Amino acid sequence: MATSMEERVSGDSSKKRKMPKKKMPTRYFDTNTEENATTESSEPVQQERTQPKKFPKKRTKSKGYELEDEEEPQWKKDFLNSRKKVDPFDGPAPIPEKRIQKYKRGKKSKPTGTTMPDTRVRKNMKRYEERQEQAAKQAARTELLLPEESGFLEAEKGEETFHITQQDISEAVDIASATKSFDLKLEQFGPYRLNYTRNGRHLLLGGRLGHLAAMNWVSKKLMFEINVMESIRDVRWLHLETMLAVAQKKWLYMYDNKGVEIHCIKNLHDVLKMEFLPHHFLLATANAAGYLQYLDTSVGKMVCNINTRCGRLDVMTYNPYNAIVHLGHSNGTVTFWSPNVKEPVVKMLCNKSAIRAVAIDSKGLYMATASTDRQLKIFDVRTFKPLQVYRVSHGAGELSFSQRGLLAAGLGNVVEVYKDCCVKTQNKPYMRHTLGSQVSGLSFCPYEDVLGVTHSKGYSSLLIPGAGEPNFDALEANPYQSKTQRREAEVKSLLEKIQPEMITLDPFAIGYVDKATMAQRDKDRQELFGLKSPPKFEPRFKKKGRSSASKKEQRRQGHKEEEKRETLREESYKKQDATKKKKAVEDKQEEESLGYRSALDRFKK
């Protein structure tokens, strides 16, 4: 048996001589380097470089993928599954179809390849209609967020609502609502006219003897109070509470919210009534000479000056639906006016006697007129037909509609409010209040259950439950707007200003598209007038560049001129024949008158 090298060197086969161990370099991953360096007698251990163990990351459902079976134990999954609950209201909450119908903008179109051949246009139309449908659903859902609800007075059995006085209402309501019922005793400079801002926050009063005052009537904070030293006939707020217009004895003046005079417009003189169109920035005025004038307050330019030829104009209002001005006249007619037409677009005979007051509801559907024969009539503006006719105790001198459809009438020194008088016949008023003097002005405050009444002894604020709109749109009219919001609203309204040329009786007529074809128009023309459109002349094709577009158009024009010459030639021939026949008849009459007869006359039949 062969011996190893160690045995041959030592000569002792029982003892094995160990070779000295070579020192290995240390590595950063060797944690026990000192032990390896000191223990040389121990057996060499082969150290392997091991990589750290990688554990799978915990995956959750929020990251878009499902949990794996290895990540959670089975007992935990069973426990979680036992705790799961099924949602009984799966999906979005249903919306009633009637509520969605209020916000829809018409039926969906069904474009096909023949009606709309362009595929891109069809896709855009479909996408647009989907957005409109989604917007209608969102608007219907937001009705849940409306915090307030409207309500009316409800009388007990055997009691009527018009027997409830203002003192009873003030004692029953909360303190904040009770402070809105108050009286201002102004006995020196009356009778007064009044006007509220669009958000219902500020009140403007103008006395016949020159007293002018503006105030925040909710907080009772006076903005200014001056005496213009001239009689005041009417007052109006402009687009914001920072500007106002006053129709004084001679001219029209404009003031700011501090009572400082800004403008004196001498083109508007002897003004009796005023109305401001907020979306058009137009101030419409009616004067004693019978002129209806429109002033653009954004640029200070006179838009038009119309002579109505109807005498003194002291009854005036406007329709908020289409911005048409309504004027009442002494012959019992009501005329509708637009700044684009010099004649009335509609003229209605409403009463047999003179018109004293006219009012339009907030939706522009109904018109109320009061005359000197103590009649109060309700008309449908869409059909121009009377709906209701009432006979009141005194002739109504002032009329005003609220946002919820209540109608207030000033009957001498009595104010009566009617509920649902446009829809059905009412035998009794909703509320009644008696004042100490004759009523000179009526106006419902927007977004408040308040009716402002002016008379010769001052101003009275009456609580009328259910009169105002309970929820307001802050982008349209914000009663709690700040100074910055007011500035932004003014800039936005100027950018969205509607031009006076767009005021028409039907506001949708501008965007109307006439879909009638040429054949349909020819057929209608033939049925109405018995006319046929002449056949269209199409020049024949010619070679050598003689059938270009310009050459064809020249030949068409030449054909039209030839037809005109032919018609003129025929007309001239007809005129010559007519003159010859006329001359022959005159000669015959002359011969008969002279008694001249020839020898050949005996052969005439």
SULDA-V63721 format. One record per residue. N is the residue number from 0. RES is the residue in one small letter. OMEGA is omega in radians with two decimals (NA if undefined). Layout:
n:N res:RES omega:OMEGA
n:N res:RES omega:OMEGA
This chain:
n:0 res:m omega:-3.09
n:1 res:a omega:3.11
n:2 res:t omega:3.14
n:3 res:s omega:-3.12
n:4 res:m omega:-3.11
n:5 res:e omega:-3.13
n:6 res:e omega:3.14
n:7 res:r omega:-3.12
n:8 res:v omega:-3.06
n:9 res:s omega:-3.10
n:10 res:g omega:-3.12
n:11 res:d omega:-3.10
n:12 res:s omega:-3.13
n:13 res:s omega:-3.13
n:14 res:k omega:3.12
n:15 res:k omega:3.14
n:16 res:r omega:-3.12
n:17 res:k omega:3.12
n:18 res:m omega:3.11
n:19 res:p omega:-3.10
n:20 res:k omega:3.12
n:21 res:k omega:-3.10
n:22 res:k omega:-3.13
n:23 res:m omega:3.10
n:24 res:p omega:-3.13
n:25 res:t omega:3.09
n:26 res:r omega:-3.07
n:27 res:y omega:-3.13
n:28 res:f omega:3.08
n:29 res:d omega:-3.08
n:30 res:t omega:-3.10
n:31 res:n omega:-3.12
n:32 res:t omega:-3.11
n:33 res:e omega:3.12
n:34 res:e omega:3.11
n:35 res:n omega:-3.11
n:36 res:a omega:-3.04
n:37 res:t omega:-3.07
n:38 res:t omega:3.09
n:39 res:e omega:-3.09
n:40 res:s omega:-3.14
n:41 res:s omega:-3.12
n:42 res:e omega:-3.14
n:43 res:p omega:3.13
n:44 res:v omega:3.14
n:45 res:q omega:-3.12
n:46 res:q omega:3.11
n:47 res:e omega:3.11
n:48 res:r omega:-3.09
n:49 res:t omega:3.08
n:50 res:q omega:3.12
n:51 res:p omega:-3.10
n:52 res:k omega:-3.13
n:53 res:k omega:3.09
n:54 res:f omega:3.14
n:55 res:p omega:3.13
n:56 res:k omega:3.13
n:57 res:k omega:-3.11
n:58 res:r omega:-3.14
n:59 res:t omega:3.13
n:60 res:k omega:-3.11
n:61 res:s omega:-3.14
n:62 res:k omega:2.99
n:63 res:g omega:3.13
n:64 res:y omega:-3.04
n:65 res:e omega:3.09
n:66 res:l omega:3.10
n:67 res:e omega:-3.08
n:68 res:d omega:-3.08
n:69 res:e omega:-3.00
n:70 res:e omega:-3.12
n:71 res:e omega:3.11
n:72 res:p omega:-3.06
n:73 res:q omega:-3.13
n:74 res:w omega:3.13
n:75 res:k omega:3.12
n:76 res:k omega:3.11
n:77 res:d omega:3.13
n:78 res:f omega:-3.14
n:79 res:l omega:3.11
n:80 res:n omega:3.12
n:81 res:s omega:-3.12
n:82 res:r omega:-3.12
n:83 res:k omega:3.12
n:84 res:k omega:3.13
n:85 res:v omega:3.14
n:86 res:d omega:-3.13
n:87 res:p omega:-3.13
n:88 res:f omega:-3.10
n:89 res:d omega:3.12
n:90 res:g omega:-3.14
n:91 res:p omega:-3.13
n:92 res:a omega:-3.14
n:93 res:p omega:-3.14
n:94 res:i omega:3.09
n:95 res:p omega:-3.10
n:96 res:e omega:3.14
n:97 res:k omega:3.13
n:98 res:r omega:3.10
n:99 res:i omega:-3.09
n:100 res:q omega:3.14
n:101 res:k omega:-3.03
n:102 res:y omega:3.11
n:103 res:k omega:-3.09
n:104 res:r omega:3.12
n:105 res:g omega:-3.13
n:106 res:k omega:3.10
n:107 res:k omega:3.07
n:108 res:s omega:3.12
n:109 res:k omega:-3.10
n:110 res:p omega:3.08
n:111 res:t omega:-3.13
n:112 res:g omega:-3.14
n:113 res:t omega:-3.13
n:114 res:t omega:-3.11
n:115 res:m omega:-3.01
n:116 res:p omega:-3.08
n:117 res:d omega:-3.11
n:118 res:t omega:-3.14
n:119 res:r omega:3.12
n:120 res:v omega:3.11
n:121 res:r omega:3.12
n:122 res:k omega:3.12
n:123 res:n omega:3.11
n:124 res:m omega:3.12
n:125 res:k omega:3.12
n:126 res:r omega:3.13
n:127 res:y omega:-3.14
n:128 res:e omega:3.07
n:129 res:e omega:3.09
n:130 res:r omega:3.12
n:131 res:q omega:3.12
n:132 res:e omega:3.10
n:133 res:q omega:3.11
n:134 res:a omega:3.10
n:135 res:a omega:3.11
n:136 res:k omega:3.12
n:137 res:q omega:3.11
n:138 res:a omega:3.10
n:139 res:a omega:3.11
n:140 res:r omega:-3.09
n:141 res:t omega:3.07
n:142 res:e omega:3.08
n:143 res:l omega:-3.09
n:144 res:l omega:3.14
n:145 res:l omega:-2.97
n:146 res:p omega:-3.01
n:147 res:e omega:3.07
n:148 res:e omega:-3.14
n:149 res:s omega:3.12
n:150 res:g omega:-3.12
n:151 res:f omega:3.08
n:152 res:l omega:3.08
n:153 res:e omega:-3.11
n:154 res:a omega:3.08
n:155 res:e omega:-3.10
n:156 res:k omega:-3.11
n:157 res:g omega:-3.13
n:158 res:e omega:3.13
n:159 res:e omega:-3.10
n:160 res:t omega:-3.13
n:161 res:f omega:3.03
n:162 res:h omega:-3.14
n:163 res:i omega:-3.08
n:164 res:t omega:3.11
n:165 res:q omega:3.11
n:166 res:q omega:3.10
n:167 res:d omega:-3.14
n:168 res:i omega:-3.12
n:169 res:s omega:3.12
n:170 res:e omega:-3.07
n:171 res:a omega:-3.06
n:172 res:v omega:3.14
n:173 res:d omega:-3.05
n:174 res:i omega:-3.12
n:175 res:a omega:3.11
n:176 res:s omega:-3.14
n:177 res:a omega:3.11
n:178 res:t omega:3.13
n:179 res:k omega:3.06
n:180 res:s omega:-3.10
n:181 res:f omega:3.13
n:182 res:d omega:3.02
n:183 res:l omega:-3.14
n:184 res:k omega:3.14
n:185 res:l omega:-2.98
n:186 res:e omega:-3.01
n:187 res:q omega:-2.96
n:188 res:f omega:-3.12
n:189 res:g omega:-0.05
n:190 res:p omega:-2.98
n:191 res:y omega:2.94
n:192 res:r omega:-3.08
n:193 res:l omega:3.07
n:194 res:n omega:3.08
n:195 res:y omega:3.01
n:196 res:t omega:-3.09
n:197 res:r omega:3.12
n:198 res:n omega:3.06
n:199 res:g omega:-3.05
n:200 res:r omega:-3.02
n:201 res:h omega:-3.08
n:202 res:l omega:3.12
n:203 res:l omega:-3.13
n:204 res:l omega:3.08
n:205 res:g omega:-3.13
n:206 res:g omega:-3.13
n:207 res:r omega:-3.09
n:208 res:l omega:2.95
n:209 res:g omega:-3.13
n:210 res:h omega:-3.13
n:211 res:l omega:-3.10
n:212 res:a omega:3.07
n:213 res:a omega:-3.06
n:214 res:m omega:2.94
n:215 res:n omega:-2.94
n:216 res:w omega:3.13
n:217 res:v omega:3.12
n:218 res:s omega:-3.13
n:219 res:k omega:-3.14
n:220 res:k omega:-3.11
n:221 res:l omega:3.12
n:222 res:m omega:3.04
n:223 res:f omega:3.11
n:224 res:e omega:-3.10
n:225 res:i omega:3.01
n:226 res:n omega:-3.06
n:227 res:v omega:3.11
n:228 res:m omega:-3.14
n:229 res:e omega:-3.10
n:230 res:s omega:3.13
n:231 res:i omega:-3.11
n:232 res:r omega:3.12
n:233 res:d omega:3.14
n:234 res:v omega:3.11
n:235 res:r omega:2.92
n:236 res:w omega:3.05
n:237 res:l omega:-2.98
n:238 res:h omega:3.10
n:239 res:l omega:3.11
n:240 res:e omega:3.10
n:241 res:t omega:-3.14
n:242 res:m omega:3.12
n:243 res:l omega:3.14
n:244 res:a omega:-3.11
n:245 res:v omega:3.07
n:246 res:a omega:-3.14
n:247 res:q omega:-2.96
n:248 res:k omega:-3.04
n:249 res:k omega:-3.06
n:250 res:w omega:3.10
n:251 res:l omega:-3.11
n:252 res:y omega:3.05
n:253 res:m omega:-3.12
n:254 res:y omega:3.03
n:255 res:d omega:-3.08
n:256 res:n omega:3.04
n:257 res:k omega:-3.13
n:258 res:g omega:-3.14
n:259 res:v omega:3.14
n:260 res:e omega:-3.12
n:261 res:i omega:-3.07
n:262 res:h omega:2.95
n:263 res:c omega:-3.04
n:264 res:i omega:-3.07
n:265 res:k omega:3.06
n:266 res:n omega:3.11
n:267 res:l omega:-3.08
n:268 res:h omega:-3.13
n:269 res:d omega:-3.10
n:270 res:v omega:3.11
n:271 res:l omega:-3.11
n:272 res:k omega:3.12
n:273 res:m omega:3.00
n:274 res:e omega:3.14
n:275 res:f omega:3.10
n:276 res:l omega:-2.96
n:277 res:p omega:-3.09
n:278 res:h omega:-3.14
n:279 res:h omega:-3.07
n:280 res:f omega:-3.13
n:281 res:l omega:3.03
n:282 res:l omega:-3.14
n:283 res:a omega:-3.10
n:284 res:t omega:3.08
n:285 res:a omega:-3.04
n:286 res:n omega:-3.07
n:287 res:a omega:-3.13
n:288 res:a omega:3.11
n:289 res:g omega:-3.13
n:290 res:y omega:3.03
n:291 res:l omega:-3.04
n:292 res:q omega:3.12
n:293 res:y omega:3.12
n:294 res:l omega:3.06
n:295 res:d omega:-3.06
n:296 res:t omega:3.14
n:297 res:s omega:-3.13
n:298 res:v omega:3.14
n:299 res:g omega:-3.07
n:300 res:k omega:3.06
n:301 res:m omega:-3.11
n:302 res:v omega:3.13
n:303 res:c omega:3.13
n:304 res:n omega:-3.00
n:305 res:i omega:3.03
n:306 res:n omega:-3.07
n:307 res:t omega:-3.12
n:308 res:r omega:-3.14
n:309 res:c omega:3.10
n:310 res:g omega:-3.08
n:311 res:r omega:-3.09
n:312 res:l omega:3.12
n:313 res:d omega:3.07
n:314 res:v omega:-3.02
n:315 res:m omega:2.99
n:316 res:t omega:3.12
n:317 res:y omega:-3.12
n:318 res:n omega:-3.13
n:319 res:p omega:-3.13
n:320 res:y omega:-3.09
n:321 res:n omega:3.08
n:322 res:a omega:3.06
n:323 res:i omega:-3.14
n:324 res:v omega:3.12
n:325 res:h omega:3.13
n:326 res:l omega:3.07
n:327 res:g omega:-3.02
n:328 res:h omega:-3.06
n:329 res:s omega:3.12
n:330 res:n omega:3.09
n:331 res:g omega:-3.13
n:332 res:t omega:3.02
n:333 res:v omega:-3.10
n:334 res:t omega:3.11
n:335 res:f omega:-3.03
n:336 res:w omega:3.03
n:337 res:s omega:-3.13
n:338 res:p omega:-3.12
n:339 res:n omega:-3.07
n:340 res:v omega:3.14
n:341 res:k omega:3.09
n:342 res:e omega:3.12
n:343 res:p omega:3.12
n:344 res:v omega:3.08
n:345 res:v omega:3.07
n:346 res:k omega:-3.06
n:347 res:m omega:2.99
n:348 res:l omega:-3.01
n:349 res:c omega:-3.09
n:350 res:n omega:3.12
n:351 res:k omega:-3.14
n:352 res:s omega:-3.03
n:353 res:a omega:3.11
n:354 res:i omega:3.14
n:355 res:r omega:-3.10
n:356 res:a omega:3.10
n:357 res:v omega:3.11
n:358 res:a omega:3.11
n:359 res:i omega:3.12
n:360 res:d omega:-3.01
n:361 res:s omega:3.12
n:362 res:k omega:3.13
n:363 res:g omega:-3.10
n:364 res:l omega:-3.03
n:365 res:y omega:3.10
n:366 res:m omega:3.11
n:367 res:a omega:3.13
n:368 res:t omega:3.08
n:369 res:a omega:-3.07
n:370 res:s omega:-3.11
n:371 res:t omega:3.11
n:372 res:d omega:3.05
n:373 res:r omega:3.09
n:374 res:q omega:3.06
n:375 res:l omega:-3.05
n:376 res:k omega:3.07
n:377 res:i omega:-3.12
n:378 res:f omega:2.98
n:379 res:d omega:-3.06
n:380 res:v omega:-3.12
n:381 res:r omega:-3.11
n:382 res:t omega:-3.14
n:383 res:f omega:3.14
n:384 res:k omega:3.12
n:385 res:p omega:3.12
n:386 res:l omega:-3.10
n:387 res:q omega:3.07
n:388 res:v omega:3.14
n:389 res:y omega:3.01
n:390 res:r omega:-3.07
n:391 res:v omega:-3.04
n:392 res:s omega:3.08
n:393 res:h omega:3.09
n:394 res:g omega:-3.11
n:395 res:a omega:3.12
n:396 res:g omega:3.13
n:397 res:e omega:3.10
n:398 res:l omega:3.11
n:399 res:s omega:3.07
n:400 res:f omega:3.05
n:401 res:s omega:3.13
n:402 res:q omega:-3.14
n:403 res:r omega:3.03
n:404 res:g omega:3.06
n:405 res:l omega:-3.13
n:406 res:l omega:3.09
n:407 res:a omega:-3.13
n:408 res:a omega:3.07
n:409 res:g omega:-3.10
n:410 res:l omega:-3.08
n:411 res:g omega:3.08
n:412 res:n omega:-3.12
n:413 res:v omega:3.06
n:414 res:v omega:3.11
n:415 res:e omega:3.13
n:416 res:v omega:-3.10
n:417 res:y omega:-3.12
n:418 res:k omega:3.11
n:419 res:d omega:-3.12
n:420 res:c omega:3.14
n:421 res:c omega:-3.05
n:422 res:v omega:-3.11
n:423 res:k omega:-3.08
n:424 res:t omega:3.13
n:425 res:q omega:-3.14
n:426 res:n omega:-3.10
n:427 res:k omega:-3.14
n:428 res:p omega:3.08
n:429 res:y omega:3.09
n:430 res:m omega:-3.13
n:431 res:r omega:3.12
n:432 res:h omega:-3.12
n:433 res:t omega:-3.12
n:434 res:l omega:-3.13
n:435 res:g omega:-3.13
n:436 res:s omega:-3.04
n:437 res:q omega:-3.11
n:438 res:v omega:3.12
n:439 res:s omega:3.14
n:440 res:g omega:3.13
n:441 res:l omega:3.05
n:442 res:s omega:3.03
n:443 res:f omega:3.12
n:444 res:c omega:3.13
n:445 res:p omega:3.07
n:446 res:y omega:3.08
n:447 res:e omega:3.06
n:448 res:d omega:-3.04
n:449 res:v omega:3.03
n:450 res:l omega:3.09
n:451 res:g omega:-3.10
n:452 res:v omega:3.06
n:453 res:t omega:-3.13
n:454 res:h omega:-3.07
n:455 res:s omega:-3.13
n:456 res:k omega:3.07
n:457 res:g omega:-3.01
n:458 res:y omega:3.11
n:459 res:s omega:3.10
n:460 res:s omega:-3.07
n:461 res:l omega:3.09
n:462 res:l omega:3.13
n:463 res:i omega:-3.10
n:464 res:p omega:3.10
n:465 res:g omega:-3.07
n:466 res:a omega:-3.02
n:467 res:g omega:3.05
n:468 res:e omega:-3.04
n:469 res:p omega:-3.09
n:470 res:n omega:-3.10
n:471 res:f omega:3.07
n:472 res:d omega:-3.06
n:473 res:a omega:3.11
n:474 res:l omega:3.12
n:475 res:e omega:3.12
n:476 res:a omega:-3.06
n:477 res:n omega:3.11
n:478 res:p omega:-3.07
n:479 res:y omega:-3.07
n:480 res:q omega:3.10
n:481 res:s omega:-3.14
n:482 res:k omega:3.12
n:483 res:t omega:3.11
n:484 res:q omega:3.10
n:485 res:r omega:3.11
n:486 res:r omega:3.14
n:487 res:e omega:3.13
n:488 res:a omega:3.13
n:489 res:e omega:3.12
n:490 res:v omega:-3.13
n:491 res:k omega:3.13
n:492 res:s omega:3.08
n:493 res:l omega:3.12
n:494 res:l omega:-3.13
n:495 res:e omega:-3.11
n:496 res:k omega:3.13
n:497 res:i omega:-3.12
n:498 res:q omega:-3.14
n:499 res:p omega:-3.13
n:500 res:e omega:-3.10
n:501 res:m omega:3.11
n:502 res:i omega:3.12
n:503 res:t omega:3.14
n:504 res:l omega:3.05
n:505 res:d omega:-3.07
n:506 res:p omega:3.14
n:507 res:f omega:-3.12
n:508 res:a omega:-3.11
n:509 res:i omega:-3.14
n:510 res:g omega:-3.12
n:511 res:y omega:3.12
n:512 res:v omega:3.13
n:513 res:d omega:-3.08
n:514 res:k omega:-3.13
n:515 res:a omega:3.14
n:516 res:t omega:3.12
n:517 res:m omega:3.12
n:518 res:a omega:3.12
n:519 res:q omega:3.10
n:520 res:r omega:3.10
n:521 res:d omega:3.12
n:522 res:k omega:3.10
n:523 res:d omega:3.12
n:524 res:r omega:3.14
n:525 res:q omega:3.13
n:526 res:e omega:-3.10
n:527 res:l omega:-2.99
n:528 res:f omega:-3.09
n:529 res:g omega:-3.11
n:530 res:l omega:3.06
n:531 res:k omega:3.11
n:532 res:s omega:-3.13
n:533 res:p omega:3.14
n:534 res:p omega:-3.11
n:535 res:k omega:3.14
n:536 res:f omega:3.11
n:537 res:e omega:-3.12
n:538 res:p omega:-3.13
n:539 res:r omega:-3.10
n:540 res:f omega:3.09
n:541 res:k omega:-3.10
n:542 res:k omega:3.08
n:543 res:k omega:3.05
n:544 res:g omega:-3.13
n:545 res:r omega:3.08
n:546 res:s omega:3.03
n:547 res:s omega:-3.08
n:548 res:a omega:-3.13
n:549 res:s omega:3.14
n:550 res:k omega:3.11
n:551 res:k omega:3.13
n:552 res:e omega:3.09
n:553 res:q omega:3.13
n:554 res:r omega:3.07
n:555 res:r omega:3.12
n:556 res:q omega:3.09
n:557 res:g omega:3.09
n:558 res:h omega:3.11
n:559 res:k omega:3.13
n:560 res:e omega:3.11
n:561 res:e omega:3.09
n:562 res:e omega:3.10
n:563 res:k omega:3.12
n:564 res:r omega:3.14
n:565 res:e omega:3.12
n:566 res:t omega:3.09
n:567 res:l omega:3.12
n:568 res:r omega:3.11
n:569 res:e omega:3.12
n:570 res:e omega:3.12
n:571 res:s omega:3.08
n:572 res:y omega:3.12
n:573 res:k omega:3.12
n:574 res:k omega:3.12
n:575 res:q omega:3.10
n:576 res:d omega:-3.14
n:577 res:a omega:3.12
n:578 res:t omega:3.11
n:579 res:k omega:3.12
n:580 res:k omega:3.14
n:581 res:k omega:3.14
n:582 res:k omega:3.13
n:583 res:a omega:3.12
n:584 res:v omega:3.13
n:585 res:e omega:3.11
n:586 res:d omega:-3.14
n:587 res:k omega:3.12
n:588 res:q omega:3.13
n:589 res:e omega:3.11
n:590 res:e omega:-3.14
n:591 res:e omega:3.13
n:592 res:s omega:3.13
n:593 res:l omega:3.14
n:594 res:g omega:-3.14
n:595 res:y omega:3.11
n:596 res:r omega:3.13
n:597 res:s omega:-3.12
n:598 res:a omega:-3.11
n:599 res:l omega:-3.13
n:600 res:d omega:-3.12
n:601 res:r omega:3.11
n:602 res:f omega:3.11
n:603 res:k omega:3.12
n:604 res:k omega:NA
